[in-house]
Amino acid sequence: MQMILEGQLGLSDIRFAPHSFKGDQEDEKEYDDIFADFCVYDMTLHRQDPTAYPAVRDVMGESRHCSEHRYSFPLREVIDAVREYDARPVTAVRSVPVSGILLHEGRSGATLISNALAVAHPESTQVISEHPAMLEALQACDKIRNKHLSEDCDNNKQQRLHQDVVLLLSRT
């Protein structure tokens, strides 16, 4: 957990169960039973050469650690620890304030636009293209409906998951 807090491990993916977003749980905004996978990868590869590493999976593909040594934690525990750690007055990890998200479909030309934004504003822009955790968070209720044939997926809980994934991805 300390390696996550200090920014040494990056979010690589999330996993959820068919019941993770049930609407009958006590807290209407809290999801349940979601795990986050972390590994060591170097996002500066993308900053240095976005054409060679256009998506996060390309960056992770260069990491032996991601292919052999992922760590899995309950996402709720990670988020609570990150919020507490980031609230400290002095920390080496900083969060890029999220004022907007450019979400795009791969192979549509949007990668070129997002990379141009990153080059033009390197201090205020972070490009995380086609991150598996972001895609899983956005598709969670659709997957539960289609794969598990369940309509019991609370959109507020899915939204909370998406916010938590963005929080983890905005840390540098």
C-alpha positions as CSV (number, residue, x, y, z in Angstrom):
1,M,0.0,0.0,0.0
2,Q,2.9,2.4,0.8
3,M,4.2,2.0,-2.8
4,I,0.7,3.1,-4.1
5,L,0.6,6.1,-1.8
6,E,4.1,7.2,-2.8
7,G,3.3,6.8,-6.5
8,Q,5.6,3.9,-7.2
9,L,2.8,1.6,-8.3
10,G,0.2,2.7,-10.9
11,L,-3.3,1.5,-11.4
12,S,-3.4,-1.1,-14.1
13,D,-7.0,-2.5,-14.0
14,I,-10.1,-3.0,-11.9
15,R,-12.3,-6.0,-11.3
16,F,-15.8,-6.1,-10.1
17,A,-18.5,-8.7,-9.3
18,P,-22.1,-8.9,-10.6
19,H,-23.3,-7.6,-7.2
20,S,-20.7,-4.8,-6.8
21,F,-23.3,-2.0,-7.7
22,K,-26.5,-3.4,-6.2
23,G,-29.1,-0.8,-5.3
24,D,-30.1,-2.4,-2.0
25,Q,-27.0,-1.7,-0.1
26,E,-27.1,0.6,2.9
27,D,-24.9,3.4,1.5
28,E,-26.4,4.5,-1.8
29,K,-23.1,5.8,-3.1
30,E,-20.7,3.0,-2.0
31,Y,-19.9,0.2,-4.3
32,D,-18.9,-3.2,-3.0
33,D,-16.4,-5.9,-3.8
34,I,-14.2,-4.1,-6.3
35,F,-10.5,-4.8,-6.6
36,A,-7.8,-2.7,-8.1
37,D,-4.6,-4.1,-9.7
38,F,-1.4,-2.1,-9.5
39,C,2.0,-2.5,-11.1
40,V,5.1,-0.5,-11.9
41,Y,5.1,1.3,-15.3
42,D,6.7,4.4,-16.5
43,M,4.3,7.0,-18.0
44,T,7.2,9.2,-19.0
45,L,7.6,6.8,-22.0
46,H,4.4,8.2,-23.4
47,R,5.4,11.8,-22.7
48,Q,8.7,11.3,-24.4
49,D,7.4,9.5,-27.5
50,P,3.5,9.4,-27.8
51,T,3.7,7.9,-31.2
52,A,5.6,4.8,-29.9
53,Y,3.4,4.5,-26.8
54,P,0.0,5.8,-27.9
55,A,-2.0,3.9,-25.2
56,V,-1.4,2.9,-21.6
57,R,-1.4,-0.8,-22.6
58,D,1.7,0.0,-24.8
59,V,3.4,1.6,-21.8
60,M,2.5,-1.4,-19.6
61,G,3.7,-3.7,-22.2
62,E,7.2,-2.4,-21.7
63,S,7.0,-3.2,-18.0
64,R,8.2,-6.6,-16.9
65,H,6.6,-5.9,-13.5
66,C,3.1,-5.5,-15.1
67,S,3.3,-8.8,-16.9
68,E,4.7,-10.7,-13.9
69,H,4.0,-8.9,-10.6
70,R,0.7,-7.2,-10.2
71,Y,-0.7,-6.4,-6.7
72,S,-4.4,-6.5,-6.0
73,F,-6.1,-4.5,-3.3
74,P,-9.8,-3.8,-2.4
75,L,-10.4,-0.5,-4.1
76,R,-12.3,1.1,-1.2
77,E,-9.2,0.6,1.1
78,V,-6.9,2.1,-1.5
79,I,-9.1,5.2,-2.0
80,D,-9.5,5.8,1.7
81,A,-5.7,5.5,2.2
82,V,-5.0,7.8,-0.9
83,R,-7.4,10.5,0.3
84,E,-5.8,10.4,3.8
85,Y,-2.2,10.4,2.4
86,D,-2.9,13.2,-0.2
87,A,-4.5,15.4,2.5
88,R,-1.1,15.7,4.3
89,P,0.5,19.1,3.9
90,V,3.8,17.8,2.4
91,T,3.8,14.9,0.0
92,A,5.9,14.0,-3.1
93,V,2.8,12.9,-5.0
94,R,0.6,15.5,-6.5
95,S,-2.7,15.3,-8.2
96,V,-3.4,17.1,-11.4
97,P,-6.6,19.0,-10.9
98,V,-9.2,17.5,-13.3
99,S,-11.0,20.2,-15.1
100,G,-12.0,18.1,-18.0
101,I,-11.7,14.7,-19.6
102,L,-11.4,14.0,-23.2
103,L,-12.7,10.5,-23.7
104,H,-12.2,9.1,-27.2
105,E,-12.6,5.9,-29.1
106,G,-9.3,4.4,-30.3
107,R,-8.3,4.8,-33.9
108,S,-10.5,7.8,-34.5
109,G,-7.8,10.5,-34.6
110,A,-8.5,11.7,-31.1
111,T,-5.2,10.3,-29.9
112,L,-3.5,12.9,-32.1
113,I,-5.5,15.7,-30.5
114,S,-5.0,14.6,-26.9
115,N,-1.2,14.2,-27.5
116,A,-1.1,17.7,-29.1
117,L,-2.8,19.0,-25.9
118,A,-0.3,17.3,-23.8
119,V,2.7,18.7,-25.7
120,A,1.2,22.2,-25.7
121,H,0.5,22.1,-22.0
122,P,2.8,19.6,-20.3
123,E,2.4,20.9,-16.8
124,S,-1.4,21.0,-16.8
125,T,-2.3,18.1,-19.0
126,Q,-2.0,14.4,-18.4
127,V,-2.8,12.0,-21.2
128,I,-3.9,8.5,-20.1
129,S,-5.1,7.0,-23.3
130,E,-7.4,3.9,-23.3
131,H,-6.7,2.9,-19.7
132,P,-8.2,-0.5,-18.9
133,A,-9.5,0.7,-15.5
134,M,-11.2,3.7,-17.0
135,L,-12.9,1.6,-19.7
136,E,-14.0,-1.0,-17.1
137,A,-15.5,1.8,-14.9
138,L,-17.4,3.3,-17.8
139,Q,-18.8,0.0,-19.0
140,A,-19.5,-1.6,-15.6
141,C,-23.3,-1.4,-15.6
142,D,-23.5,-2.4,-19.3
143,K,-21.4,-5.5,-18.6
144,I,-23.5,-6.5,-15.6
145,R,-26.6,-6.1,-17.6
146,N,-25.4,-7.9,-20.7
147,K,-23.0,-10.5,-19.3
148,H,-24.9,-11.4,-16.1
149,L,-28.4,-10.5,-17.3
150,S,-29.0,-8.3,-14.2
151,E,-30.7,-5.0,-14.1
152,D,-29.5,-4.4,-10.5
153,C,-26.7,-1.9,-11.2
154,D,-27.0,1.5,-9.4
155,N,-25.7,4.3,-11.7
156,N,-24.7,6.4,-8.7
157,K,-22.3,3.7,-7.5
158,Q,-20.9,3.3,-11.0
159,Q,-20.3,7.1,-11.1
160,R,-18.5,6.9,-7.7
161,L,-16.3,4.1,-9.1
162,H,-15.5,6.3,-12.1
163,Q,-14.6,9.3,-9.9
164,D,-12.3,7.0,-7.8
165,V,-10.5,5.7,-10.9
166,V,-10.0,9.3,-12.1
167,L,-8.6,10.2,-8.7
168,L,-6.0,7.4,-8.9
169,L,-5.1,8.2,-12.5
170,S,-4.7,11.9,-11.8
171,R,-1.9,11.3,-9.2
172,T,1.6,11.9,-10.5
